[in-house]
């Protein structure tokens, strides 16, 4: 097309001004290239209330210098810390927060992606504008101001010296957050064991060791190195920019030309690594065995694969993953699952970088499956032999093509920032510019020869096998430690007899193969009725209608009136408090839902790949069923789910598999990152009834399949039905949904007077509680604190609006102070949460510092915030109100979002469907003095009326640090120190020779950090005789604890200055919760949840069909 190459008078080249887009996409698009070769996709969205921009630079972790791994990641952090035009380090974040915005960035293998989201217009613009904005005004557009600050990252960042150490500590904290995470550990091990000549073979995240300590020891000026990286790897011709706003395309283009014209074009080549195999001969046909942190069992087959970036029309990997990853009858998973060997299977192509890709097949195994892993691998190659000996099927491709077309045609909008970030990454692909939206989504060409060529890569001589299990390491003398995460593993060539066994399977004839393996049947769930009755609607309804309100049924309904897609959802709440009456009941209910889902797995898989899914869950008040997707075959799936619930046959072999999986999953959750774990304790302490994981684990071992059979009949005998039918579904069909539920399950009436009342623990004014748990993972170095201040009843509209406003005002200052300035940890979050009926302000931090210290810093910050509140100008105050208003009035982007919002208000039994509008109305009346009073009553640490609960999760490794500090005389100090050091080494799985340690520390002053670190290093190398990489890892993990403890020892031995111990003494004034039942019994309960209005106001009743 001619437009692909036409130029404007400013030298800007228009690459595309029409893009293939979904049917209902009302956005306008234009792709331009600036004179500096920066390419930009401009998106005019006339109705958006959020604007966004994202920039993807083609340089990521694979571009790191070999002697400074993590450099690309560090530069990503440092670009936020001030530019020449805007030198204040948090100016960008302050501006975004003031305009209902946020930002983030991430470093991938071959690119670094930066993005932000901001209000599309000011609050004043929203009031005065009756038509969509087309011409932007620099002085009023939040997008222009954000884009100006954003552009400076790539024009002239400062790399401020004073921020350098803080941000490198942030990178280090981010890395430590992942050290005990098996996903990260396995990913890094895969990198470490790949071809040493490939850039994938390196440490991507970085830490203080690689980015600060070692470079400084070599005499490197690290700030200069980061600036050099930016100079050598950031160039306009490598950058892809996306800008999305309400402004016209011409306005957006003029802003991009103005603000990004000064990004220097260094004419850098695209980062590609063609011709370097990801696995050389040394890595292929190897068997890697790995011991994980949690109890998991898996095998992974990884094959080098063709680079598919230019094959967007054919996508052969998609054809392969559809067949190998299938879960229906005849599939690999169906067969091994029936044998009791596996729980799940996934397969797919993954592009590592331009020029390099892999195809992976991964199975999660049962204990029996792990014993038979060789046979499972052979079964995979038997299935591949079917594909080799049978030509690619046109009808299979056509089914896939049909679903990609339908999904793209009816694709709905997503968040502005998600859209911008994703598309800026897509722009790095070699796609025609008019297919940026559809290129990766829609497959168009059936190429059987290309499929067969790709299939040839899936052969026995072209893969490596990774086996993950607690028992995977068979020969202790062969165990190695991955240098960055200390993961234990072994690696060796596969035994020749195993390779021969696999080749026999790979070359098997039909008569030699397992007869149960076969290609999938045609998918009857592919939707055919895609018509939507679209009407002119002036104002979409903001509430569903209550179309049946009976003794044992409430049916809510809303026909889609704004998104016009052939989709819908059915939500069912089968109210029966038996599910959560005891921990035992909760476990049995969970087993029941898992067994139902297991029985439906093969049947529901076809529905899933045809865009129709379901979920069945248990809660303390009953069962929930959620079905969503294309509405055409929705009733068929619903009926099958209900029949399976009613007629479930509990088979002993499947019960055993699912019970073991549940047991393992719950145990593993106790090894999750501390900030993931802490919220369950907060909820448990704040609600009248409920159970935590360890209580469920106590019950699970003794529960039998007979218990589930008995419970099933009781559970489904009596319940109340609350339902929401929403989307492209007519009212008569919604009424039939209710009839089907009643006629299939035939529940007895469960009267309202027997329903459980939802209540929260009522923390009295002036209360101050602390609850503490020790983390189960002995090697976790991070503590966590969840600091909660109860504000009040969630139905108090004014109080809720004030809490939202307070969270808005404090969000950026809290992050800046606690994370950026004080570097307490990578995970720092503030905001509000609802605990049953109570609204709560919270701060959550994960850190190597003790929980007591973290609490003291939160208190100090909240105390100092009073001055910020007092000094806040009227303009700043109104700006915060506008930001909250903008966020609350943000438009729904898709049907799912609307349905989820309705269901939230129904399931919490308050039915406040217009809560957001209520919040905005209340905000109009809030004055600064009101917020001062709010602060003094609920937030100020010196307040006599605030109610506080702090939950501490204490790392076992952190307890070593505390022990080191509890010493009196010099002799006591050394004795305590050595005892704690022995404990630390034991926890790390390293030799702790008491005599050797005493010898090394005979003349060492344990308050001298340098002398201590030297003695520890010498002991590990010469006495324990550990490899260099293991010593490095041990010192890296233990250094923060030693530094902290040594600082405390030094303080204790000198002036008696305040330490974290004194902080602990101060925090001892709080009441420590020892017995949770007694604690709850000592406190009153809140009012129960109840409808905000009489439900009759929602009724629109018609005769039952």
C-alpha positions, 0 to 999 in steps of 0.5 A, spaced: 500 500 500 502 506 498 501 509 505 507 505 507 512 509 505 509 516 505 513 522 508 510 528 512 513 535 511 517 534 517 520 528 515 516 523 519 514 517 515 507 514 515 508 506 515 501 504 516 494 508 517 489 502 517 490 496 522 487 490 522 482 490 528 477 487 532 470 488 530 468 492 535 474 496 536 473 504 536 480 506 536 484 509 530 491 507 529 497 510 525 504 507 525 510 512 524 517 513 524 521 519 526 527 522 522 531 519 528 528 512 526 524 511 532 518 507 530 511 509 534 504 506 534 499 512 535 492 510 538 486 515 538 481 512 543 475 517 543 472 514 550 478 512 554 479 514 561 486 512 562 492 514 557 498 510 556 505 510 553 510 504 553 517 504 550 520 498 548 528 498 547 531 492 543 537 491 549 535 486 555 539 481 559 542 478 554 546 484 552 549 485 559 557 485 560 560 478 561 563 481 568 557 485 570 551 480 569 544 484 571 547 491 568 540 491 563 536 490 569 540 495 574 539 501 568 532 499 568 531 501 575 536 507 575 532 511 569 527 512 574 531 516 578 531 523 575 533 526 568 536 533 566 530 536 565 526 533 571 532 532 576 528 530 582 528 523 583 521 522 584 518 527 580 515 522 575 512 518 580 509 524 583 506 527 577 503 520 575 500 519 582 497 526 582 494 524 576 491 517 578 497 514 574 502 509 575 508 506 572 512 500 571 518 497 567 521 490 566 527 487 563 526 481 558 532 477 555 532 482 549 529 488 550 527 493 556 520 495 557 517 501 560 510 504 561 505 508 565 498 509 565 495 516 567 488 519 567 486 521 560 483 528 562 483 532 568 477 532 572 475 539 569 475 536 562 470 531 564 465 536 567 466 541 561 467 536 555 460 533 552 464 530 546 470 526 546 477 530 546 480 530 539 485 536 540 490 536 546 492 542 550 499 541 553 497 545 559 491 541 561 493 534 558 495 529 564 498 525 558 502 530 555 506 532 562 507 524 563 510 523 556 514 529 557 517 526 563 517 519 560 521 521 554 527 524 558 529 517 560 531 516 553 534 523 552 538 525 558 538 521 564 542 523 570 544 516 573 544 520 580 550 518 584 546 519 590 541 514 588 546 509 585 547 505 591 539 505 593 537 502 587 542 497 586 540 495 593 533 494 590 535 490 585 539 486 590 532 485 594 529 483 588 533 478 587 533 475 594 526 475 593 526 470 588 532 466 591 527 460 594 522 460 588 523 454 584 520 458 578 526 462 578 531 457 580 529 452 575 529 458 570 536 460 572 539 453 572 536 452 565 540 458 563 547 456 566 546 449 563 545 452 556 551 453 551 556 457 554 557 461 547 550 463 547 548 469 551 542 465 554 548 462 559 548 468 564 545 471 570 540 476 568 537 479 575 544 481 578 545 483 585 550 487 589 556 482 588 555 482 580 553 490 580 557 493 586 562 489 590 566 485 585 566 491 580 569 496 585 574 491 587 576 491 580 577 498 580 571 499 576 567 506 576 560 503 576 556 509 575 560 510 568 559 503 566 551 504 567 552 510 563 556 507 558 551 501 557 545 506 556 550 510 551 551 503 547 545 499 547 539 505 547 538 508 541 532 511 537 532 506 532 532 500 537 526 503 540 518 502 539 513 507 542 506 506 543 502 512 545 494 511 547 490 517 548 483 521 547 487 526 543 487 525 535 492 522 531 495 528 529 495 531 536 499 525 539 503 525 533 505 532 534 507 530 541 511 524 539 515 528 534 516 534 539 518 530 545 522 524 542 525 528 536 532 528 541 532 521 542 539 520 539 539 515 533 546 511 534 544 506 528 545 500 532 544 493 529 538 489 531 540 484 537 540 478 534 544 471 535 543 467 529 547 461 528 549 460 535 545 454 538 542 454 545 544 447 546 551 444 543 552 437 542 555 437 550 548 439 552 543 435 548 541 428 550 543 430 557 539 428 563 539 434 569 536 432 576 534 437 580 532 438 588 527 443 588 525 447 595 518 445 595 515 438 594 514 438 586 515 432 581 516 434 574 519 432 567 521 437 562 523 435 555 526 441 551 528 441 544 531 446 540 526 449 535 526 454 529 525 461 530 518 463 528 518 470 528 517 471 521 512 465 521 506 469 524 502 466 518 503 459 519 505 458 526 507 451 526 509 451 534 502 452 535 499 446 531 504 442 535 502 444 542 495 443 540 496 436 539 501 434 544 498 439 549 491 436 548 488 433 554 482 430 551 481 422 549 487 419 545 492 424 548 498 423 552 495 426 558 489 422 558 493 416 557 498 417 563 493 420 567 489 414 567 495 410 569 495 415 575 502 418 573 501 425 571 496 431 573 498 436 568 501 437 561 503 443 557 507 444 551 509 450 547 514 454 543 518 459 546 522 464 543 528 466 547 531 471 542 531 473 535 534 466 532 533 462 538 527 458 540 525 452 544 519 447 544 518 444 551 513 439 554 512 439 561 508 434 565 507 434 573 507 427 576 505 423 581 509 419 586 508 413 581 509 417 575 516 419 577 517 412 578 515 411 571 518 417 568 522 413 563 516 410 560 512 417 560 518 420 556 517 414 551 510 415 551 511 422 548 515 419 543 510 414 541 505 420 540 510 424 536 511 418 531 504 418 530 504 425 528 511 423 523 507 418 520 501 421 519 500 428 514 498 434 518 491 434 518 487 440 514 481 440 519 485 440 525 488 447 522 481 449 520 479 448 527 485 452 530 484 458 525 477 458 526 478 459 533 483 464 532 479 468 527 473 468 532 477 470 538 480 476 534 474 478 531 471 479 538 477 481 542 475 486 547 479 492 550 484 491 556 487 496 560 491 502 557 498 500 560 497 493 558 495 494 551 501 499 550 506 495 553 504 489 549 504 492 543 511 496 544 513 489 544 510 486 538 513 492 534 519 489 535 517 483 531 518 483 523 510 483 522 507 488 517 505 494 520 498 493 518 498 487 522 501 489 529 494 487 532 492 481 528 499 478 526 501 474 533 493 472 534 491 469 527 494 464 523 492 464 516 496 459 512 496 451 512 503 449 510 504 442 511 511 441 509 513 447 514 509 443 520 513 437 518 520 440 518 518 443 525 516 436 527 523 433 525 526 437 531 522 433 536 527 427 535 531 423 540 537 426 539 535 433 539 533 434 546 535 434 554 531 432 559 530 435 566 527 431 572 525 435 578 523 432 585 526 432 592 529 425 591 532 426 584 539 426 586 541 419 586 549 420 587 551 425 592 558 425 589 555 428 583 551 433 586 553 440 584 550 447 586 548 452 581 552 459 582 547 464 583 541 460 586 545 455 590 540 450 587 542 442 587 543 438 581 546 433 577 548 433 570 550 427 565 549 424 558 543 420 558 544 412 559 545 409 552 540 404 553 535 409 555 536 413 548 535 406 545 529 405 548 526 412 546 529 411 539 525 405 539 518 409 541 520 414 536 520 409 530 515 405 532 509 402 527 502 403 529 502 395 531 507 397 536 504 403 539 499 404 545 492 403 541 489 408 546 494 414 543 490 418 537 489 424 534 483 428 537 476 428 535 472 434 532 471 439 537 463 440 538 464 446 542 466 451 537 461 456 537 457 457 531 452 462 533 455 469 534 450 473 532 449 479 537 443 484 537 445 490 538 441 496 540 442 504 541 443 505 548 444 512 551 446 510 558 448 502 560 445 500 566 449 500 572 445 494 576 443 487 574 435 486 575 432 481 580 428 477 576 426 471 581 426 472 588 423 466 591 424 462 598 430 458 595 432 462 589 435 469 587 436 470 580 440 476 578 440 478 570 443 483 565 443 483 558 449 486 555 448 493 553 455 496 551 460 491 549 456 487 544 460 480 544 457 473 543 459 472 550 456 471 557 457 468 564 453 464 569 455 465 576 452 460 581 452 461 589 449 454 592 449 457 599 450 452 605 454 453 611 456 446 612 462 447 607 466 451 612 463 449 619 469 445 621 476 445 618 474 438 616 468 440 612 472 445 609 477 439 606 472 435 604 468 440 600 475 442 597 476 434 595 469 434 592 470 440 588 477 437 585 474 430 584 468 433 580 473 437 576 478 431 575 472 427 572 470 433 567 477 434 565 477 431 558 470 433 557 471 440 559 478 441 555 474 442 548 470 447 551 476 450 554 480 451 547 473 453 544 473 459 549 468 456 554 471 455 561 468 453 568 470 453 575 468 450 581 470 452 588 468 451 595 468 457 600 466 457 608 459 459 606 457 454 600 459 452 593 460 457 587 460 455 580 462 460 574 462 459 567 464 464 562 465 465 554 462 464 548 454 464 550 453 459 544 454 452 548 454 455 555 448 451 557 451 445 554 457 445 559 453 448 565 448 442 565 454 437 564 457 440 570 451 440 574 450 432 572 457 431 574 456 434 581 450 430 582 452 423 579 460 424 581 463 417 582 468 417 587 474 413 584 479 410 589 485 411 585 483 418 583 481 420 590 488 418 592 492 422 586 488 428 588 489 427 596 496 427 595 496 433 590 492 437 595 497 435 601 503 437 597 500 443 594 498 446 601 505 444 604 508 447 599 504 454 600 508 454 606 514 455 602 511 461 598 514 468 599 513 471 606 509 477 603 504 471 599 503 468 606 502 473 610 495 475 608 492 469 610 493 470 617 491 477 617 484 475 614 484 469 619 485 474 625 480 479 623 474 474 621 469 470 626 470 464 622 475 461 617 481 456 617 488 457 615 492 452 611 496 448 617 489 447 620 486 444 613 493 440 613 491 437 620 485 434 617 487 432 611 491 425 612 485 422 616 480 423 610 477 417 606 474 417 600 468 414 604 468 421 607 467 425 601 461 420 598 457 421 605 459 429 605 456 429 597 449 427 599 449 431 605 452 437 601 447 437 595 441 435 599 439 442 602 442 449 599 439 456 597 441 458 590 443 465 588 445 466 581 447 471 576 446 471 568 450 476 564 452 478 557 449 475 550 443 471 554 436 473 553 432 473 559 428 467 558 434 463 557 437 466 564 430 463 567 432 456 564 438 456 567 435 457 574 430 451 572 436 447 570 439 448 576 433 446 580 431 440 576 438 437 576 440 438 583 433 438 586 435 442 593 431 442 599 429 449 601 435 452 606 431 458 609 434 465 610 434 465 618 439 459 617 444 463 613 450 464 616 451 472 618 458 474 615 461 478 621 468 481 622 472 481 629 471 488 632 478 491 634 476 496 639 479 503 639 486 504 642 487 496 641 494 494 639 495 487 637 501 483 634 501 476 632 507 472 630 509 466 626 516 463 624 516 461 616 517 454 615 523 455 610 529 454 613 533 458 608 528 464 607 532 470 609 526 475 608 521 477 614 514 480 612 510 485 616 502 486 615 501 492 618 493 493 619 489 499 622 481 498 622 477 504 619 470 501 620 464 499 617 464 498 609 457 500 608 459 507 611 459 511 605 463 517 607 468 513 611 469 509 605 471 515 601 475 518 606 479 511 606 480 511 599 482 519 599 487 517 604 490 511 600 491 516 594 495 521 598 499 516 602 501 511 596 507 515 593 510 518 599 510 511 602 513 508 597 518 513 596 520 513 603 520 506 605 522 503 599 526 508 595 529 512 601 530 507 606 531 501 602 527 496 607 525 491 601 523 490 594 516 489 596 513 495 599 505 496 599 500 501 602 493 501 600 486 498 603 483 492 604 476 489 606 476 484 612 469 481 611 465 487 613 471 492 616 475 497 611 482 496 613 488 501 611 494 496 611 502 497 609 505 490 607 513 490 607 518 484 605 525 485 608 531 482 611 530 487 617 526 484 623 519 485 623 519 490 629 524 494 626 519 495 620 514 496 624 518 502 627 519 505 620 512 504 618 510 508 625 515 513 624 513 514 617 506 515 619 507 520 624 511 524 619 506 524 614 502 529 619 506 534 617 505 533 609 498 533 611 498 539 614 502 543 609 498 540 603 495 546 599 488 546 597 491 545 590 494 539 592 488 536 596 483 537 590 488 534 585 488 528 590 480 528 590 480 528 582 485 522 582 480 518 586 474 521 582 478 519 576 479 512 578 472 510 581 469 513 575 474 509 570 470 506 565 469 498 564 473 495 559 470 489 557 464 484 559 468 480 564 470 486 568 462 488 569 460 481 570 466 480 576 464 487 579 456 485 579 458 478 582 463 481 587 457 486 590 452 480 590 457 475 593 458 479 599 451 480 600 451 488 601 449 489 593 452 496 593 452 496 585 453 503 585 459 504 590 463 507 585 458 513 584 457 513 591 464 514 593 465 520 588 458 523 591 461 523 598 468 525 596 465 532 593 463 534 601 470 531 604 474 537 606 482 537 608 479 538 616 475 532 615 482 528 613 486 531 619 480 528 623 481 522 619 488 521 620 488 523 628 482 518 629 485 512 625 492 513 623 496 517 627 501 512 631 500 517 637 492 516 637 488 513 643 483 511 638 486 507 632 486 500 632 492 496 630 494 489 628 501 487 626 502 480 623 509 478 623 512 473 619 519 471 622 525 468 617 528 462 621 535 465 618 533 472 621 533 469 628 540 467 627 541 475 627 537 476 633 541 470 637 548 474 635 546 480 638 543 477 645 550 477 648 553 481 654 561 480 655 566 479 650 566 472 651 559 471 651 559 475 644 564 470 641 560 464 644 553 466 642 556 468 635 559 462 634 553 458 636 549 462 631 554 461 626 554 454 627 546 454 626 546 458 620 551 453 616 547 447 618 541 451 615 545 452 609 546 444 609 554 446 610 559 443 615 559 446 622 565 443 625 565 446 632 573 445 633 575 448 626 570 454 627 573 455 634 580 455 631 579 460 626 576 465 631 581 464 636 584 471 635 578 474 632 574 480 634 567 478 633 565 486 632 570 487 627 566 485 620 572 485 616 575 480 620 569 476 621 568 475 614 575 473 612 575 468 618 568 465 615 571 465 608 577 461 610 573 456 614 569 455 608 574 454 603 580 451 607 576 447 613 569 445 610 573 445 603 567 447 599 567 449 592 568 457 590 561 458 587 558 455 594 562 459 598 560 465 594 553 463 595 553 462 602 557 469 603 552 472 599 546 469 603 549 470 610 552 477 609 546 481 610 545 477 617 552 477 619 552 485 618 546 486 621 548 482 627 555 485 627 552 492 627 548 490 633 554 487 637 558 493 636 552 498 638 551 493 644 559 494 646 560 501 645 555 507 647 548 503 647 545 507 641 538 504 639 538 498 636 533 493 633 533 490 640 531 497 643 525 497 637 523 490 639 523 493 647 518 499 644 514 494 640 513 489 646 507 494 649 503 491 644 499 485 646 501 479 643 496 474 641 498 467 643 491 463 643 487 465 637 481 462 639 481 466 646 483 472 642 477 472 638 473 470 644 475 476 648 473 481 642 466 483 640 464 482 633 461 487 628 454 488 625 453 483 620 453 484 612 446 486 610 443 489 603 445 496 603 437 497 600 431 493 600 432 488 595 425 489 592 428 495 589 432 491 584 426 486 582 423 486 575 419 479 576 416 475 571 412 469 571 416 463 571 417 459 565 
